[in-house]
Amino acid sequence: MTGDLLRLAARMERERRPFALATVVRSERPTSGKPGNAALIDPEGTMHGWIGGSCTRSEVIRHAMEALRLGEPRLLAFGADEERPDDLVRVSMSCASGGKVEVHINPVLPAPVLLVAGDSPVALALLRLGGAMGYGSV
């Protein structure tokens, strides 16, 4: 993943904007997407980065949007063989090249925020408890 993509991911996290990280984890020639290629997909469906050409792009965006909606990661297999594991989401390869690509999509969602008013012992305990549970606090 390039520095520009890492900076964009950090900025989106700071701004509490959800995004999906798509990473090519496996490929067989001929494909333009190579292992390690990565892209961020925002909630509007804009892709920042590179995971391959037009054969995979629209399906990766579609599945990234679904992963954001459900909050669940997924592993896409374009042109997958039948003997591949069942946890793959098989996607038909729209290009006639015969290549195969697997893309992992991980949704990155902002942590829920806990709003606590006051500075009583109960409020302070709620803040500690919320922090331990992964909540941001205001």
Backbone torsions as a table, in degrees:
resi	resn	phi	psi	omega
1	MET	NA	135.5	-177.2
2	THR	-77.6	162.6	177.4
3	GLY	-60.1	-38.4	179.3
4	ASP	-61.1	-41.4	-179.5
5	LEU	-68.3	-39.4	177.1
6	LEU	-64.0	-42.0	178.3
7	ARG	-64.2	-40.3	177.7
8	LEU	-63.4	-43.6	178.7
9	ALA	-61.6	-43.0	179.5
10	ALA	-63.7	-41.9	179.1
11	ARG	-64.3	-43.6	-179.8
12	MET	-63.8	-37.8	177.3
13	GLU	-66.1	-43.3	177.7
14	ARG	-59.3	-39.4	-179.2
15	GLU	-82.3	2.2	179.8
16	ARG	59.1	37.2	177.7
17	ARG	-98.9	128.4	178.5
18	PRO	-71.5	152.6	173.8
19	PHE	-157.9	165.1	174.6
20	ALA	-115.4	138.1	175.9
21	LEU	-101.6	118.5	178.3
22	ALA	-107.3	127.6	-177.9
23	THR	-131.5	129.7	174.2
24	VAL	-72.4	122.1	-178.4
25	VAL	-108.4	-14.9	-179.6
26	ARG	-161.1	143.1	173.8
27	SER	-151.8	152.1	173.8
28	GLU	-125.9	133.2	-178.8
29	ARG	-59.7	153.3	-4.4
30	PRO	-90.8	121.2	173.7
31	THR	-144.2	154.2	176.7
32	SER	-88.1	-21.4	177.1
33	GLY	-83.2	129.5	-179.1
34	LYS	-118.3	151.9	178.7
35	PRO	-51.8	133.5	-178.0
36	GLY	99.1	-22.1	175.2
37	ASN	-60.6	140.1	-175.6
38	ALA	-144.2	157.3	177.5
39	ALA	-150.2	152.2	171.3
40	LEU	-104.1	138.8	176.4
41	ILE	-119.8	123.0	-179.2
42	ASP	-88.2	171.7	-176.5
43	PRO	-62.5	-17.7	177.9
44	GLU	-85.5	-5.2	179.3
45	GLY	90.5	13.7	177.3
46	THR	-85.2	131.1	179.4
47	MET	-100.2	130.5	175.9
48	HIS	-117.2	116.0	-178.2
49	GLY	117.5	-163.3	-173.2
50	TRP	-140.9	126.2	173.7
51	ILE	-125.4	-0.2	-179.4
52	GLY	138.6	-175.5	-174.7
53	GLY	-84.9	-159.3	-173.0
54	SER	-66.9	-17.7	-179.3
55	CYS	-67.4	-27.7	-176.5
56	THR	-115.2	-23.9	-169.9
57	ARG	-53.6	-54.2	-174.8
58	SER	-65.3	-37.2	179.0
59	GLU	-70.5	-37.5	177.1
60	VAL	-63.2	-43.8	178.6
61	ILE	-62.0	-45.6	-179.1
62	ARG	-60.2	-46.2	-179.6
63	HIS	-71.3	-30.9	176.2
64	ALA	-65.2	-41.2	178.2
65	MET	-63.2	-39.9	178.0
66	GLU	-67.3	-40.7	177.9
67	ALA	-63.0	-38.5	176.4
68	LEU	-64.7	-42.0	-178.8
69	ARG	-64.4	-41.9	-177.1
70	LEU	-88.9	-18.8	-176.9
71	GLY	71.3	26.9	-176.8
72	GLU	-127.3	135.3	176.6
73	PRO	-72.3	164.8	176.5
74	ARG	-154.5	158.2	178.3
75	LEU	-118.5	116.0	-179.6
76	LEU	-93.2	140.8	176.6
77	ALA	-125.7	107.1	177.6
78	PHE	-86.9	122.1	-179.8
79	GLY	69.5	33.9	-174.7
80	ALA	-69.6	146.6	172.0
81	ASP	-76.5	157.2	179.8
82	GLU	-66.3	-24.6	-177.0
83	GLU	-82.2	-0.4	177.8
84	ARG	-68.7	156.5	-178.0
85	PRO	-58.7	153.8	-177.5
86	ASP	-72.1	-14.7	-178.7
87	ASP	-77.9	-2.6	176.8
88	LEU	-79.5	144.7	169.8
89	VAL	-93.3	108.7	-177.8
90	ARG	-77.9	130.4	-179.7
91	VAL	-126.5	130.4	179.9
92	SER	-69.5	140.7	179.0
93	MET	-81.8	121.2	-176.2
94	SER	-79.4	-15.1	179.5
95	CYS	-93.6	150.2	-177.7
96	ALA	-86.8	8.0	-175.4
97	SER	-66.3	-28.3	-178.7
98	GLY	89.2	2.6	178.8
99	GLY	-73.1	165.9	178.9
100	LYS	-132.5	141.6	-178.8
101	VAL	-141.6	138.6	171.6
102	GLU	-117.7	131.1	-177.0
103	VAL	-126.6	123.7	175.2
104	HIS	-90.7	132.2	178.5
105	ILE	-117.3	122.2	179.9
106	ASN	-120.0	116.2	176.9
107	PRO	-75.1	136.3	177.0
108	VAL	-115.9	107.3	-174.8
109	LEU	-111.2	142.3	178.0
110	PRO	-64.2	145.2	177.6
111	ALA	-66.8	146.4	175.7
112	PRO	-63.5	153.8	-177.4
113	VAL	-108.5	135.5	177.1
114	LEU	-104.8	119.5	179.5
115	LEU	-97.2	116.0	-178.7
116	VAL	-121.9	127.2	178.4
117	ALA	-105.9	136.8	176.5
118	GLY	102.1	173.7	178.1
119	ASP	-133.2	33.7	177.7
120	SER	-75.1	166.5	175.7
121	PRO	-56.8	-35.4	178.3
122	VAL	-66.2	-44.0	179.4
123	ALA	-62.2	-43.8	179.3
124	LEU	-64.7	-38.4	176.9
125	ALA	-65.0	-39.8	177.2
126	LEU	-62.4	-40.9	178.5
127	LEU	-62.8	-44.0	178.3
128	ARG	-63.7	-44.9	179.9
129	LEU	-63.5	-45.5	178.6
130	GLY	-60.6	-42.5	177.9
131	GLY	-61.6	-41.1	178.8
132	ALA	-65.7	-26.3	-179.4
133	MET	-92.7	4.3	177.0
134	GLY	89.3	10.2	178.3
135	TYR	-83.3	142.5	165.9
136	GLY	-77.8	163.5	-179.5
137	SER	-135.0	152.5	177.6
138	VAL	-129.5	NA	NA
